[in-house]
């Protein structure tokens, strides 16, 4: 497997405002019809990747994050830390069956490790 980037995520101090801005700017469809009320972004382009908008914690920063597909989130997270990265959110199974963890590389750049439900 080539480990493609499967999704992007924008973390925002004001996710409703960000959703309104990007929806109006680019004509993206943004909805919260999922178990976590996550703001899912669909570009409608038929190519490229879709994404989402999530609230940044009060002490956090606004930024864009990529999610890379892996076969086994726990094994990828272990390898990540062995290579000098650190985990921000440990491997987690989401209500819809997807799994992910959020990590920082040795320079502090955040990245998501992601496995879609079977």
Buried (B, 14 or more C-beta within 10 A) or exposed (E): EEEEEBBBBBBBEEBEEBBEEBBEEEEBEBEEEEEEEBBBBEBEEEEEBBBBBBBBEEEEEEEEBBBBBBEEBBEBBEEBEEEEBEBEEEBEEBEEEBBBBBBBEEEEEBBBBBBEEE
